[in-house]
């Protein structure tokens, strides 16, 4: 989008082009430089807004739509003078309805996820939005680079911390917040597809030790806790989002690059900004606990009604949180479709409201802690077609250690199959094509003569996360496979994500033999250009994808048909 189409022709700040329409009460983009300033916009000034007016070279300072700055601690309300001045030109907000405790804690995750998935962002480039974004230093828990050379993984966290106007009745009073809604958003290396993995808050897991950065710049290690609910990986004992990221990595083997965390106002503000989200009910809904009333069939919800839909648990399925996750995923898919629609993308006013609402809701890591960085990320992820965004919930079973079933644990086989697919960057929407391509590459790799195990020479280095992996692999090769000429070379110079086997052209038969024994994928094979001399050995460097001696590194090409999936491009009626 060029400067003229954004209203920035002749070095005029885009913020100066937003004026209040007294007939609608909305801010609108004024592209006509000669037009006069809206008298209502000129009069509507508050203490909060006075510091946010841009200076235009061709005229006086103009009022722009208000934005909140978390860094400055400013509040959201307007002063009495502004109310008087705004008068008839501004609609008065209705008082918020009474709220009940324990609202659905994931709502913030909607904001961050949709901002990323929809790639709405042209207006995020504006520096005016930088002040909206809050950041947390997570040290080495993530990736300091905005973009990754390979697949990208963003952890979306919705927390129940009681912040934001009108949210006093939600969550636990005095709580530092929990990781109550969690979506690991995996974007493929070629940016053609994405998997959104929901992790239940009641999943029992081990939370690892995590190093946190304190306000004074010092570091503090928070001890890990065995066998607790996943949602205490944030807030409790001083844990920050970096601890949640490390917990996700420990569970899935997928390392998140960044996190995006939001508060309660997210779904209310975004659904209002986008003009409402279409939803479909398989039956009429009348839930007195969440105050949700919806007819059978299609409806459009926004603000408090959207929050009520996402709070309700007793209206769907067996009234469990797992069924509520399904409703969340269906809602997110609909919201993404709305945000990617031409009605949104071609409407400057709507785009402005979306960007302002989204950045106000976001807390992110420093790697993406600016409007420009978020825009770069959004543009990259926005390449994914909606039909290739797949929602899936971590496969679980009831916790066998409990008599009264209240928590869950990962499914003994289905969970690891899903994790392996994500680690190997296998799309859930293109499984058949990927499976065929993988088999073709593997067949080509293993085609040709293979050396006898006794003739295979290999040096093994550990570039992964498992301590002693090189030694364990050598022991397995010698004792179980007969590769007696294998040597433990200890740790590699640096950590690597994927296992590699480097070999010379005249060692190809040895490489094929070792690849078959270890289940190495074709991508792991790195053939050099010069032949090996004498007793020179191949070099096998184990990466983060190595899970143990004797465990094939290639991930499964498919997951069980019992694992439910939903596509972001298809409307589904909630049951």
C-alpha positions as CSV (number, residue, x, y, z in Angstrom):
1,X,0.0,0.0,0.0
2,X,1.6,3.4,-1.0
3,X,1.7,6.6,1.0
4,X,-1.1,8.2,-1.0
5,X,-3.6,5.3,-0.4
6,X,-2.8,5.5,3.3
7,X,-3.5,9.2,3.5
8,X,0.2,10.1,3.9
9,X,0.7,12.1,0.7
10,X,2.9,15.2,1.0
11,X,4.5,14.1,4.2
12,X,1.2,14.4,6.2
13,X,1.1,12.1,9.2
14,X,-1.6,9.4,8.6
15,X,-2.9,10.1,12.1
16,X,-3.8,13.6,11.0
17,X,-6.3,12.2,8.4
18,X,-8.6,10.6,11.0
19,X,-11.4,12.9,11.9
20,X,-14.7,12.4,13.8
21,X,-17.8,12.2,11.8
22,X,-20.4,14.0,13.9
23,X,-23.3,12.1,12.2
24,X,-22.0,8.6,12.9
25,X,-19.8,9.1,16.0
26,X,-17.0,7.2,14.2
27,X,-13.5,8.3,13.1
28,X,-13.1,8.2,9.4
29,X,-10.1,8.6,7.1
30,X,-10.0,12.0,5.3
31,X,-7.9,11.8,2.2
32,X,-8.8,15.3,0.9
33,X,-6.0,17.5,2.1
34,X,-7.9,20.7,1.5
35,X,-11.0,19.6,3.5
36,X,-11.6,21.4,6.7
37,X,-11.1,19.8,10.1
38,X,-14.1,18.3,11.7
39,X,-15.4,20.8,14.3
40,X,-16.2,17.9,16.7
41,X,-12.8,16.4,16.3
42,X,-11.2,19.7,16.9
43,X,-13.1,20.2,20.1
44,X,-13.0,16.7,21.6
45,X,-9.8,16.8,23.7
46,X,-8.9,15.1,26.9
47,X,-5.9,15.0,29.2
48,X,-5.3,11.5,28.0
49,X,-5.5,12.5,24.3
50,X,-3.6,15.8,24.4
51,X,-0.3,14.1,24.2
52,X,-1.3,12.1,21.1
53,X,-2.1,14.7,18.5
54,X,0.2,14.8,15.5
55,X,1.7,18.1,14.2
56,X,0.9,18.7,10.5
57,X,3.1,20.9,8.4
58,X,0.0,22.5,6.8
59,X,-2.1,23.4,9.7
60,X,-2.8,23.1,13.4
61,X,-2.5,20.0,15.6
62,X,-5.4,17.7,14.9
63,X,-7.1,15.2,17.2
64,X,-6.9,11.5,16.2
65,X,-8.6,8.5,17.6
66,X,-7.6,7.9,21.2
67,X,-5.0,5.2,22.0
68,X,-4.0,3.9,25.3
69,X,-0.3,3.6,26.3
70,X,0.4,0.8,28.8
71,X,3.9,2.0,29.1
72,X,2.8,5.4,30.4
73,X,0.1,3.9,32.6
74,X,-2.7,6.0,31.1
75,X,-6.3,5.0,31.5
76,X,-9.0,4.5,29.0
77,X,-11.7,6.9,30.1
78,X,-12.5,10.4,29.0
79,X,-12.7,13.4,31.3
80,X,-15.8,15.5,32.0
81,X,-14.6,18.3,29.7
82,X,-14.3,15.8,26.8
83,X,-17.8,14.5,27.6
84,X,-19.3,17.9,27.5
85,X,-17.4,18.9,24.3
86,X,-18.2,15.7,22.5
87,X,-21.8,16.1,23.3
88,X,-24.2,14.8,20.7
89,X,-21.4,13.7,18.4
90,X,-20.4,10.7,20.5
91,X,-22.6,7.8,21.6
92,X,-22.6,7.1,25.3
93,X,-21.4,3.6,26.3
94,X,-23.9,1.5,28.1
95,X,-22.9,0.4,31.6
96,X,-21.4,-3.1,31.6
97,X,-23.7,-5.9,32.7
98,X,-23.2,-7.8,35.9
99,X,-20.5,-10.4,35.3
100,X,-19.8,-13.7,37.0
101,X,-16.6,-15.1,38.2
102,X,-14.6,-17.7,36.3
103,X,-15.2,-16.3,32.8
104,X,-13.5,-18.1,30.0
105,X,-9.9,-17.3,30.4
106,X,-8.8,-17.8,26.8
107,X,-10.4,-14.6,25.3
108,X,-7.1,-12.8,25.1
109,X,-5.7,-15.6,23.0
110,X,-8.3,-14.7,20.3
111,X,-6.9,-11.3,19.8
112,X,-3.3,-12.3,19.4
113,X,-4.1,-15.4,17.3
114,X,-6.3,-13.5,14.9
115,X,-3.9,-10.6,14.5
116,X,-1.2,-13.1,13.4
117,X,-3.3,-15.4,11.4
118,X,-5.2,-12.8,9.5
119,X,-2.2,-10.6,8.8
120,X,-4.4,-7.6,9.0
121,X,-1.7,-5.2,9.7
122,X,-0.9,-2.4,7.3
123,X,-1.8,0.2,10.0
124,X,0.4,-1.6,12.5
125,X,3.3,0.1,10.8
126,X,2.3,3.4,12.2
127,X,4.5,4.4,15.1
128,X,1.3,5.5,17.0
129,X,0.7,1.9,17.8
130,X,4.1,1.3,19.4
131,X,2.9,2.8,22.6
132,X,0.0,0.3,22.8
133,X,2.3,-2.7,22.9
134,X,3.7,-4.1,26.2
135,X,6.8,-6.4,26.2
136,X,8.3,-8.9,28.6
137,X,12.0,-10.0,28.5
138,X,12.0,-13.8,28.4
139,X,15.8,-14.1,28.0
140,X,16.8,-17.1,25.9
141,X,13.3,-18.8,26.0
142,X,12.4,-17.6,22.5
143,X,14.0,-16.3,19.3
144,X,15.3,-12.8,19.2
145,X,14.9,-12.7,15.4
146,X,11.4,-11.7,14.1
147,X,11.4,-14.4,11.5
148,X,12.8,-17.9,11.5
149,X,14.6,-19.4,8.5
150,X,12.5,-22.6,8.9
151,X,9.0,-23.2,10.5
152,X,7.8,-20.6,12.9
153,X,6.0,-21.3,16.2
154,X,4.1,-18.6,18.1
155,X,2.6,-19.4,21.5
156,X,-0.7,-17.6,22.1
157,X,-1.6,-17.2,25.8
158,X,-4.9,-16.0,27.2
159,X,-4.5,-15.2,30.9
160,X,-7.1,-14.7,33.6
161,X,-5.4,-11.8,35.3
162,X,-8.1,-9.3,36.3
163,X,-7.0,-6.3,34.3
164,X,-9.0,-4.1,31.9
165,X,-12.1,-2.0,32.5
166,X,-15.2,-4.0,33.3
167,X,-13.4,-7.2,34.1
168,X,-13.4,-7.1,37.8
169,X,-15.8,-10.0,38.0
170,X,-13.6,-12.4,36.0
171,X,-10.8,-14.7,37.1
172,X,-9.3,-15.1,40.5
173,X,-9.1,-12.0,42.6
174,X,-5.4,-11.1,43.3
175,X,-4.1,-13.8,41.0
176,X,-1.0,-13.0,38.9
177,X,-2.7,-14.8,36.1
178,X,-2.7,-18.4,34.7
179,X,-2.0,-19.8,31.2
180,X,-5.7,-20.7,30.9
181,X,-5.9,-20.6,27.1
182,X,-2.9,-21.8,25.0
183,X,-2.6,-22.2,21.3
184,X,0.7,-23.3,19.7
185,X,0.5,-21.8,16.2
186,X,2.9,-23.6,13.9
187,X,3.5,-22.1,10.5
188,X,5.2,-24.3,7.9
189,X,8.6,-23.4,6.5
190,X,7.2,-22.8,3.0
191,X,4.3,-20.7,4.6
192,X,1.6,-22.7,2.8
193,X,-0.1,-24.1,5.9
194,X,-0.4,-23.7,9.6
195,X,-1.5,-25.9,12.6
196,X,-3.2,-24.3,15.6
197,X,-2.7,-26.7,18.5
198,X,-4.9,-26.1,21.6
199,X,-3.4,-27.2,24.9
200,X,-5.9,-27.8,27.6
201,X,-5.4,-25.8,30.8
202,X,-6.1,-28.9,32.9
203,X,-3.4,-31.0,31.3
204,X,-1.2,-32.6,34.0
205,X,2.5,-32.1,33.3
206,X,5.9,-31.4,34.7
207,X,6.9,-27.7,34.7
208,X,10.6,-27.4,34.1
209,X,13.0,-25.0,35.9
210,X,13.0,-21.7,34.1
211,X,15.2,-18.6,34.2
212,X,13.4,-15.3,34.4
213,X,14.7,-11.8,33.9
214,X,13.9,-9.5,36.8
215,X,13.0,-5.8,36.5
216,X,16.6,-4.8,37.5
217,X,18.1,-6.9,34.8
218,X,19.2,-9.7,37.0
219,X,18.1,-13.3,36.4
220,X,16.3,-15.7,38.8
221,X,15.7,-19.4,38.3
222,X,12.2,-20.6,39.2
223,X,12.3,-24.2,40.4
224,X,10.2,-26.6,38.4
225,X,7.2,-28.4,39.7
226,X,6.2,-32.0,38.9
227,X,2.7,-33.2,38.0
228,X,0.7,-30.0,38.2
229,X,-1.9,-28.4,35.9
230,X,-0.4,-26.7,32.8
231,X,-2.1,-23.4,33.6
232,X,0.2,-22.8,36.6
233,X,3.2,-22.5,34.2
234,X,2.4,-18.8,34.1
235,X,2.1,-16.3,37.0
236,X,2.5,-18.7,39.8
237,X,5.8,-18.7,41.8
238,X,6.9,-15.7,39.6
239,X,6.8,-17.6,36.3
240,X,6.6,-15.5,33.2
241,X,5.5,-16.4,29.6
242,X,9.0,-17.7,29.0
243,X,8.3,-20.5,31.5
244,X,5.1,-21.4,29.7
245,X,7.1,-21.5,26.4
246,X,9.6,-23.9,28.0
247,X,6.8,-26.1,29.4
248,X,5.2,-26.3,25.9
249,X,8.6,-27.3,24.5
250,X,9.0,-30.0,27.1
251,X,5.6,-31.5,26.3
252,X,5.7,-31.3,22.5
253,X,9.3,-31.1,21.5
254,X,8.4,-27.9,19.5
255,X,10.3,-24.8,20.6
256,X,8.1,-21.6,20.4
257,X,9.9,-18.7,18.8
258,X,7.6,-16.0,20.3
259,X,4.7,-15.5,22.5
260,X,1.7,-13.2,22.4
261,X,-0.4,-12.7,25.5
262,X,-3.6,-10.7,25.9
263,X,-6.2,-9.7,28.5
264,X,-10.0,-10.0,28.8
265,X,-10.9,-7.0,26.7
266,X,-9.5,-8.7,23.6
267,X,-12.6,-10.5,22.3
268,X,-14.9,-7.7,23.2
269,X,-12.9,-5.0,21.5
270,X,-12.0,-7.0,18.4
271,X,-15.4,-8.4,17.7
272,X,-16.8,-4.9,18.0
273,X,-14.1,-3.4,15.8
274,X,-14.7,-6.0,13.0
275,X,-18.5,-5.4,13.1
276,X,-19.4,-8.7,14.7
277,X,-18.6,-12.4,14.1
278,X,-21.0,-14.9,12.5
279,X,-21.6,-18.0,14.5
280,X,-23.9,-21.0,14.1
281,X,-25.8,-23.0,16.8
282,X,-27.1,-26.5,16.2
283,X,-29.8,-25.8,18.8
284,X,-31.1,-22.7,20.6
285,X,-28.9,-21.6,23.5
286,X,-30.2,-20.1,26.8
287,X,-27.5,-20.3,29.5
288,X,-28.3,-18.4,32.7
289,X,-24.8,-18.7,34.0
290,X,-23.2,-16.9,31.0
291,X,-26.4,-14.9,30.1
292,X,-26.1,-16.3,26.6
293,X,-29.2,-16.4,24.5
294,X,-28.8,-17.4,20.8
295,X,-31.3,-18.9,18.3
296,X,-30.8,-22.0,16.3
297,X,-28.8,-21.3,13.1
298,X,-26.7,-18.3,12.3
299,X,-26.3,-15.2,14.5
300,X,-23.8,-12.4,14.7
301,X,-22.2,-11.7,18.1
302,X,-19.9,-8.9,19.3
303,X,-18.7,-7.4,22.6
304,X,-20.3,-8.9,25.7
305,X,-22.4,-11.3,23.7
306,X,-19.2,-12.7,22.0
307,X,-17.6,-13.1,25.5
308,X,-20.7,-14.8,26.8
309,X,-20.5,-17.3,23.9
310,X,-16.9,-18.1,24.7
311,X,-17.6,-18.3,28.5
312,X,-20.4,-20.8,28.3
313,X,-19.5,-24.4,29.0
314,X,-22.9,-25.9,29.9
315,X,-24.5,-25.4,26.5
316,X,-22.3,-27.7,24.4
317,X,-21.3,-31.3,24.3
318,X,-20.7,-32.9,27.7
319,X,-20.2,-29.5,29.4
320,X,-16.4,-30.0,29.6
321,X,-13.6,-27.6,28.9
322,X,-12.6,-29.8,26.0
323,X,-16.0,-29.2,24.3
324,X,-15.6,-25.5,25.0
325,X,-12.3,-25.6,23.2
326,X,-14.2,-26.8,20.1
327,X,-16.5,-23.8,20.3
328,X,-13.4,-21.5,20.6
329,X,-11.8,-23.0,17.5
330,X,-15.1,-22.6,15.5
331,X,-15.4,-19.0,16.7
332,X,-11.7,-18.3,15.7
333,X,-12.2,-19.7,12.3
334,X,-15.2,-17.4,11.7
335,X,-13.4,-14.4,13.0
336,X,-10.4,-15.1,10.8
337,X,-12.7,-15.3,7.8
338,X,-14.3,-12.0,8.7
339,X,-11.0,-10.3,9.2
340,X,-9.7,-11.5,5.8
341,X,-12.9,-10.6,4.0
342,X,-12.9,-7.8,1.5
343,X,-15.4,-5.8,3.7
344,X,-12.6,-5.5,6.3
345,X,-9.5,-5.3,4.2
346,X,-10.8,-2.5,2.0
347,X,-12.3,-0.4,4.9
348,X,-9.7,2.0,6.3
349,X,-11.8,2.9,9.4
350,X,-12.4,-0.8,10.3
351,X,-8.7,-1.6,9.8
352,X,-7.7,1.3,12.0
353,X,-10.0,0.1,14.8
354,X,-8.8,-3.4,14.5
355,X,-5.1,-2.5,14.7
356,X,-5.7,-0.1,17.6
357,X,-7.7,-2.7,19.5
358,X,-5.3,-5.5,18.7
359,X,-2.1,-3.7,19.8
360,X,-3.8,-2.4,22.9
361,X,-4.5,-6.0,23.9
362,X,-1.0,-7.4,23.2
363,X,1.9,-8.3,25.5
364,X,4.7,-9.9,23.5
365,X,8.4,-10.8,23.8
366,X,11.0,-8.3,22.9
367,X,11.8,-10.1,19.6
368,X,8.5,-8.8,18.2
369,X,8.0,-5.9,20.6
370,X,7.4,-3.1,18.1
371,X,4.7,-2.2,15.5
372,X,7.1,-2.7,12.7
373,X,8.2,-6.1,13.9
374,X,4.6,-7.2,14.4
375,X,3.8,-6.0,10.9
376,X,6.7,-8.1,9.5
377,X,5.5,-11.1,11.3
378,X,1.9,-10.6,10.3
379,X,2.8,-10.2,6.6
380,X,4.8,-13.4,6.7
381,X,2.1,-15.5,8.4
382,X,-0.7,-13.8,6.4
383,X,0.6,-15.7,3.4
384,X,-1.1,-18.9,4.7
385,X,-4.4,-19.5,2.9
386,X,-7.4,-19.8,5.4
387,X,-8.2,-23.3,4.0
388,X,-4.8,-24.5,5.1
389,X,-5.1,-23.3,8.8
390,X,-6.1,-26.4,10.8
391,X,-7.3,-26.3,14.4
392,X,-6.6,-29.4,16.5
393,X,-6.6,-30.1,20.2
394,X,-3.9,-32.0,22.0
395,X,-5.2,-35.6,22.2
396,X,-5.8,-36.5,25.8
397,X,-7.3,-39.1,28.1
398,X,-8.6,-38.8,31.7
399,X,-5.9,-38.8,34.3
400,X,-5.7,-42.4,35.5
401,X,-4.3,-41.3,38.9
402,X,-7.7,-39.6,39.8
403,X,-10.8,-41.3,41.1
404,X,-12.9,-38.1,40.4
405,X,-11.8,-37.1,36.9
406,X,-10.8,-33.5,36.9
407,X,-7.6,-33.4,34.8
408,X,-6.2,-35.0,31.7
409,X,-2.9,-36.4,30.5
410,X,-1.6,-36.8,26.9
411,X,-2.9,-39.7,24.9
412,X,-0.2,-42.4,25.0
413,X,0.1,-42.7,21.2
414,X,-2.0,-40.0,19.4
415,X,-0.3,-37.1,21.2
416,X,3.2,-38.1,20.2
417,X,2.1,-38.7,16.6
418,X,0.8,-35.2,16.4
419,X,3.9,-33.7,18.0
420,X,6.1,-35.6,15.5
421,X,4.1,-34.2,12.6
422,X,4.7,-30.7,13.8
423,X,8.4,-31.3,14.5
424,X,8.8,-32.7,11.0
425,X,6.8,-29.8,9.6
426,X,4.1,-32.1,8.1
427,X,0.9,-30.3,7.2
428,X,-2.4,-31.5,8.6
429,X,-4.1,-30.2,5.4
430,X,-1.7,-31.8,2.9
431,X,-1.0,-35.1,4.6
432,X,-1.4,-37.3,1.5
433,X,0.8,-35.2,-0.7
434,X,3.5,-34.9,2.0
435,X,3.3,-38.6,2.7
436,X,3.8,-39.4,-1.0
437,X,6.7,-37.0,-1.3
438,X,8.4,-38.3,1.8
439,X,8.1,-41.9,0.7
440,X,9.5,-40.9,-2.7
441,X,12.5,-39.1,-1.2
442,X,13.1,-41.9,1.2
443,X,13.0,-44.6,-1.5
444,X,15.4,-42.6,-3.6
445,X,17.7,-42.1,-0.6
446,X,17.8,-45.9,0.2
447,X,18.1,-46.9,-3.5
448,X,21.4,-48.5,-4.2
449,X,23.9,-50.8,-2.4
450,X,24.2,-50.6,1.4
451,X,27.3,-51.4,3.4
452,X,27.4,-54.1,5.9
453,X,27.1,-52.8,9.5
454,X,30.7,-53.9,10.3
455,X,31.9,-51.6,7.5
456,X,30.1,-48.5,8.6
457,X,32.4,-45.8,10.1
458,X,30.7,-42.9,11.9
459,X,31.6,-40.3,14.5
460,X,28.5,-39.3,16.6
461,X,28.1,-35.8,18.1
462,X,25.3,-34.5,20.3
463,X,23.8,-31.2,19.1
464,X,20.4,-31.8,20.6
465,X,18.9,-31.3,24.1
466,X,19.2,-34.9,25.5
467,X,22.3,-35.2,27.7
468,X,24.5,-38.2,26.8
469,X,22.7,-38.8,23.5
470,X,25.8,-39.4,21.5
471,X,27.1,-42.0,23.9
472,X,23.7,-43.7,24.1
473,X,23.5,-43.8,20.3
474,X,27.0,-45.3,19.9
475,X,26.1,-48.0,22.5
476,X,22.9,-48.8,20.6
477,X,24.7,-48.9,17.2
478,X,27.4,-51.2,18.5
479,X,25.3,-53.5,20.6
480,X,22.0,-53.6,18.6
481,X,23.1,-52.9,15.0
482,X,26.6,-54.2,14.8
483,X,28.2,-50.9,13.9
484,X,31.4,-51.5,15.8
485,X,33.3,-48.6,14.1
486,X,31.2,-45.9,15.7
487,X,32.7,-43.3,18.0
488,X,31.3,-41.0,20.6
489,X,32.6,-37.5,19.9
490,X,30.6,-35.9,22.7
491,X,29.0,-32.5,22.2
492,X,28.8,-30.7,18.9
493,X,30.2,-27.1,18.7
494,X,26.6,-25.8,18.7
495,X,23.0,-26.9,19.1
496,X,21.1,-27.7,15.9
497,X,17.4,-28.3,15.3
498,X,17.6,-31.2,12.9
499,X,19.9,-34.2,12.8
500,X,22.4,-34.4,9.9
501,X,24.7,-37.1,8.5
502,X,27.6,-35.8,6.5
503,X,29.4,-38.2,4.2
504,X,31.6,-38.4,1.2
505,X,30.5,-39.7,-2.3
506,X,32.5,-42.9,-1.7
507,X,30.7,-43.4,1.6
508,X,27.2,-43.4,0.1
509,X,26.7,-47.1,0.8
510,X,27.6,-46.6,4.4
511,X,25.2,-43.6,4.6
512,X,22.3,-45.6,3.2
513,X,22.9,-48.4,5.7
514,X,23.0,-46.0,8.7
515,X,20.0,-44.0,7.4
516,X,17.9,-47.2,7.3
517,X,19.0,-48.2,10.8
518,X,18.2,-44.8,12.4
519,X,15.2,-43.8,10.3
520,X,16.9,-40.7,9.0
521,X,14.9,-38.5,6.7
522,X,16.2,-37.5,3.2
523,X,16.7,-33.9,4.5
524,X,19.2,-35.2,7.0
525,X,21.6,-36.5,4.4
526,X,24.4,-34.1,3.5
527,X,26.7,-35.5,0.8
528,X,30.0,-33.7,0.2
529,X,31.9,-33.2,-3.0
530,X,35.2,-34.9,-2.3
531,X,35.8,-38.6,-1.5
532,X,36.9,-39.7,1.9
533,X,40.5,-40.8,2.4
534,X,41.7,-43.8,4.3
535,X,39.7,-44.6,7.5
536,X,37.9,-41.2,7.6
537,X,34.5,-41.6,9.2
538,X,31.1,-40.1,8.4
539,X,29.8,-37.4,10.9
540,X,26.4,-37.9,12.5
541,X,25.2,-34.8,14.5
542,X,22.1,-35.4,16.6
543,X,19.7,-32.5,16.6
544,X,16.7,-31.4,18.7
545,X,14.6,-33.8,16.6
546,X,16.5,-36.8,18.1
547,X,14.3,-38.4,20.8
548,X,16.4,-41.4,21.8
549,X,18.5,-44.3,20.6
550,X,16.5,-46.6,18.4
551,X,13.6,-44.1,17.9
552,X,13.3,-43.2,14.2
553,X,13.9,-39.6,13.5
554,X,11.3,-39.4,10.7
555,X,7.9,-38.4,12.0
556,X,4.8,-40.3,11.1
557,X,3.1,-39.1,7.9
558,X,-0.3,-39.1,9.4
559,X,-2.2,-39.0,12.7
560,X,-5.0,-41.1,13.9
561,X,-8.4,-40.5,12.3
562,X,-9.8,-40.2,15.9
563,X,-8.1,-36.9,16.3
564,X,-10.6,-34.2,15.5
565,X,-9.6,-31.4,13.2
566,X,-11.3,-28.2,11.9
567,X,-10.4,-25.9,9.0
568,X,-10.5,-22.1,9.4
569,X,-12.3,-21.8,6.1
570,X,-15.4,-23.9,7.0
571,X,-18.3,-22.8,9.0
572,X,-19.5,-25.4,11.6
573,X,-22.5,-25.2,13.9
574,X,-21.6,-25.7,17.5
575,X,-23.4,-28.6,19.2
